[in-house]
Amino acid sequence: MIQENTYHYHRSKDILTEDGKETLIVMACLNIDRERREETTSRTKLIEGPAVKIETNIDSADSDLLSLPDGDIFIELTEAEFNLLAEISETDEKSFLLYRHVFSNCRK
C-alpha cells in the first residue's frame, strides 16, 4: 500500500450587502488530501484541519483584511508549512488569514 498526503490552504473573502449593510467575511482553512493506493484500488480521504472565520461590519473591518483579493485562493503546502500554519491558526488568526498576501503584494 502506498499513502500520499497533499496539504492545502484555502482562503475566501467576500463582501456581503444585505439591507443596506456591508459585511466583510474572510475565512481560511487547512486540509489534507490523503490518497491510499493498493494494486487496483485508490481511495481518497479529505481530512479537515483548523479553520478561522471573521465576519465584521465593513466600517469597522481591519484594513489588512479588506486589502485581500476577493474570491478564493488555494495553495498547496509542504507538511512543514501545514504544521506551522496549524499552530498560527491557534495563536494569531489575522496572520493565518493573511498567509501569503503580503508576499504576493511585494512582487507587484
C-alpha angles and dihedrals in degrees: 000000000000121000124193127182124203115194123211141187118201126188129180129187127186138159112220121201116202128160089351093304122116119215126191114218120188122174132175132178143170128225142172122224104207117195122189119191128190128173098295103356133079123187126186125198127185113217113197118220133187120324133194126195128183122188117181143153109272091233092061097034122128109260092224091057091046089055092061113108115259117252133027134321127190122196127185111223139197117243090253092052090048092052092047092049091048088057093045091051088062097047109026115027094176093055089047091053092046095049110150093353094106092048094049091051092051092058094057 
